[in-house]
Amino acid sequence: MSPAHDERDGIRAAMQRILNGSPEHSDGALTIVALAIEAQVPRNALTQRHPGLRNEFYAHIKERGAVPDAETRLRAEIVQLKETIANKNEELARLREDVPALVRALNRLTAENEALLEQLQLPTPNVVPLQPQRRH
């Protein structure tokens, strides 16, 4: 047998082990990476040398109605990201609601500061600035 034929046989055997739920060398995930690990071949054996076996593996997964692990992870991540976006949108709405009150407070404090500065300019100010004591 040629090395390529042996490799193909090894990949098919690994495919069956994964699909039967009895992997020996991998975690049994329904991914090309797990299949390559299970078959003990480099991943490019499936992506470049034997794309037909890769497609066959995906076809078996699709026939069984199984969702590949990568798709399951991505769907879970999408749900989590949508929740994060919703939370951020709520936070942004609260912050936007706070802006007018903060602007009013800033305007009030600015007006008070201006009034105090004007009092300091009067000949007999009601506010006396504190001078640090000088040491002799």
ChimeraX attribute file (.defattr): number of C-alpha atoms within 10 A of each C-alpha:
attribute: neighborCount
match mode: 1-to-1
recipient: residues
	/A:1	5
	/A:2	7
	/A:3	8
	/A:4	12
	/A:5	10
	/A:6	11
	/A:7	17
	/A:8	19
	/A:9	13
	/A:10	17
	/A:11	25
	/A:12	18
	/A:13	15
	/A:14	25
	/A:15	26
	/A:16	16
	/A:17	19
	/A:18	24
	/A:19	18
	/A:20	10
	/A:21	13
	/A:22	13
	/A:23	20
	/A:24	13
	/A:25	16
	/A:26	18
	/A:27	15
	/A:28	22
	/A:29	17
	/A:30	21
	/A:31	19
	/A:32	20
	/A:33	18
	/A:34	20
	/A:35	31
	/A:36	23
	/A:37	20
	/A:38	23
	/A:39	26
	/A:40	15
	/A:41	16
	/A:42	12
	/A:43	16
	/A:44	13
	/A:45	18
	/A:46	21
	/A:47	16
	/A:48	10
	/A:49	14
	/A:50	15
	/A:51	13
	/A:52	12
	/A:53	18
	/A:54	21
	/A:55	14
	/A:56	13
	/A:57	23
	/A:58	17
	/A:59	12
	/A:60	14
	/A:61	16
	/A:62	12
	/A:63	9
	/A:64	10
	/A:65	9
	/A:66	11
	/A:67	11
	/A:68	15
	/A:69	13
	/A:70	12
	/A:71	12
	/A:72	11
	/A:73	10
	/A:74	11
	/A:75	12
	/A:76	12
	/A:77	12
	/A:78	12
	/A:79	11
	/A:80	12
	/A:81	12
	/A:82	12
	/A:83	12
	/A:84	12
	/A:85	12
	/A:86	12
	/A:87	12
	/A:88	12
	/A:89	12
	/A:90	12
	/A:91	12
	/A:92	12
	/A:93	11
	/A:94	11
	/A:95	11
	/A:96	11
	/A:97	11
	/A:98	11
	/A:99	11
	/A:100	11
	/A:101	11
	/A:102	11
	/A:103	11
	/A:104	11
	/A:105	12
	/A:106	12
	/A:107	12
	/A:108	12
	/A:109	12
	/A:110	12
	/A:111	12
	/A:112	12
	/A:113	12
	/A:114	12
	/A:115	11
	/A:116	14
	/A:117	13
	/A:118	11
	/A:119	15
	/A:120	15
	/A:121	11
	/A:122	10
	/A:123	7
	/A:124	9
	/A:125	13
	/A:126	11
	/A:127	12
	/A:128	9
	/A:129	8
	/A:130	6
	/A:131	6
	/A:132	6
	/A:133	6
	/A:134	5
	/A:135	4
	/A:136	3
